[in-house]
Amino acid sequence: MHNPSSYIDVFCQKIAHFFLHHQFWTDSPTTRTTTFLFYSILSSVTETDVIILKLNQAISNRLLELLDKQGITQYRLYLLSGVPRSTINNIVLCAYDSVKLRIIHELCQGLNINISDFFNSPLFDEENLEP
């Protein structure tokens, strides 16, 4: 069974993370207002709505979830993992159709987690992913 509210939360976290942690943005009243507006719109999604993710979207959402959980920025992850900032940003923005497992492994090393921990999320349940 899909859990739309968890995807709404993840998407809202993604928006907030982008606005609050992106190198070109700061925690300003405008940023907070924009994030609130996105959240308000997304909160109108009902329980019957189904949200299916592409694999690159699930990877992006999971990375943002882990960054938020550990309280680190994309820049800090770059320093810890050695993965270029542009690559991390492209993963977050879903600019790549796929992400090499080697890159995910390097990100996991920077996050100090096992690769199995990265994929241990409902985001990667088969029913939640686009076929």
C-alpha positions as CSV (number, residue, x, y, z in Angstrom):
1,M,0.0,0.0,0.0
2,H,1.3,3.4,-0.9
3,N,1.7,6.0,1.9
4,P,1.2,9.3,0.1
5,S,1.7,11.4,3.2
6,S,5.3,10.1,3.6
7,Y,6.0,11.2,0.0
8,I,4.5,14.6,0.7
9,D,6.7,14.9,3.8
10,V,9.8,13.8,1.8
11,F,9.0,16.2,-1.0
12,C,8.5,19.1,1.4
13,Q,11.8,18.2,3.1
14,K,13.4,18.2,-0.3
15,I,12.0,21.7,-1.1
16,A,13.0,23.0,2.4
17,H,16.5,21.4,2.1
18,F,17.0,23.0,-1.3
19,F,16.0,26.4,-0.2
20,L,17.7,26.4,3.2
21,H,20.9,24.5,2.2
22,H,21.5,25.3,-1.4
23,Q,24.7,27.4,-1.8
24,F,22.7,30.3,-3.4
25,W,19.9,30.5,-0.7
26,T,19.7,31.4,2.9
27,D,17.1,31.1,5.6
28,S,15.1,34.2,4.7
29,P,11.5,35.2,5.2
30,T,11.0,34.8,1.4
31,T,12.4,31.3,1.4
32,R,10.3,30.2,4.4
33,T,7.2,31.7,2.7
34,T,7.9,29.8,-0.5
35,T,8.5,26.5,1.3
36,F,5.3,27.1,3.3
37,L,3.3,27.6,0.0
38,F,4.7,24.4,-1.5
39,Y,3.8,22.5,1.7
40,S,0.3,24.0,1.6
41,I,-0.2,22.9,-2.0
42,L,1.2,19.4,-1.4
43,S,-0.9,19.0,1.8
44,S,-4.0,19.0,-0.4
45,V,-3.1,15.6,-1.7
46,T,-5.6,13.0,-0.4
47,E,-5.0,9.5,0.9
48,T,-6.3,8.1,-2.4
49,D,-3.6,9.8,-4.4
50,V,-0.8,7.5,-5.5
51,I,2.7,8.8,-6.0
52,I,5.0,6.5,-7.9
53,L,8.7,7.5,-8.0
54,K,11.4,6.9,-10.6
55,L,14.4,5.3,-9.2
56,N,16.5,8.5,-9.5
57,Q,13.7,10.4,-7.5
58,A,13.8,7.8,-4.8
59,I,17.6,8.1,-4.6
60,S,17.3,11.9,-4.4
61,N,14.6,11.7,-1.7
62,R,16.6,9.2,0.3
63,L,19.8,11.3,0.1
64,L,17.9,14.4,1.3
65,E,16.3,12.4,4.1
66,L,19.7,11.2,5.3
67,L,21.3,14.6,5.0
68,D,18.5,16.1,7.1
69,K,18.6,13.3,9.6
70,Q,22.4,13.8,10.1
71,G,22.1,17.6,9.9
72,I,24.7,18.0,7.2
73,T,24.7,20.0,4.0
74,Q,25.6,18.9,0.5
75,Y,28.9,20.8,0.8
76,R,29.7,18.9,4.0
77,L,28.9,15.6,2.3
78,Y,31.3,16.5,-0.5
79,L,34.0,17.1,2.0
80,L,33.3,13.8,3.8
81,S,32.8,11.6,0.7
82,G,34.9,13.1,-2.0
83,V,31.9,13.1,-4.4
84,P,32.0,16.4,-6.3
85,R,29.5,19.0,-5.2
86,S,28.1,19.2,-8.7
87,T,27.4,15.5,-8.7
88,I,25.7,15.6,-5.3
89,N,23.5,18.5,-6.5
90,N,22.7,16.8,-9.8
91,I,21.6,13.7,-7.8
92,V,19.4,15.8,-5.6
93,L,17.9,17.7,-8.5
94,C,17.3,14.4,-10.4
95,A,19.4,15.6,-13.3
96,Y,20.7,12.1,-13.9
97,D,18.4,9.3,-15.1
98,S,20.5,6.9,-13.1
99,V,23.2,7.0,-10.5
100,K,26.2,4.6,-10.4
101,L,26.3,2.3,-7.4
102,R,29.9,3.4,-6.9
103,I,28.7,7.0,-6.3
104,I,26.1,5.8,-3.9
105,H,28.7,3.8,-2.1
106,E,31.0,6.8,-1.8
107,L,28.1,8.9,-0.5
108,C,27.3,6.2,2.1
109,Q,31.0,6.3,3.2
110,G,30.6,10.0,3.7
111,L,27.4,9.5,5.6
112,N,29.0,6.8,7.7
113,I,26.3,4.2,6.8
114,N,26.3,0.9,5.0
115,I,24.9,0.8,1.5
116,S,22.2,-1.5,2.7
117,D,21.1,1.2,5.2
118,F,20.8,3.6,2.2
119,F,18.4,1.3,0.4
120,N,16.6,0.3,3.6
121,S,13.6,2.7,3.1
122,P,10.0,2.4,1.9
123,L,11.1,4.7,-1.0
124,F,12.7,1.6,-2.6
125,D,9.7,-0.8,-2.1
126,E,8.9,-2.2,-5.5
127,E,5.2,-1.0,-5.3
128,N,6.5,2.6,-4.8
129,L,8.8,2.6,-7.9
130,E,8.0,3.2,-11.5
131,P,8.2,-0.1,-13.4
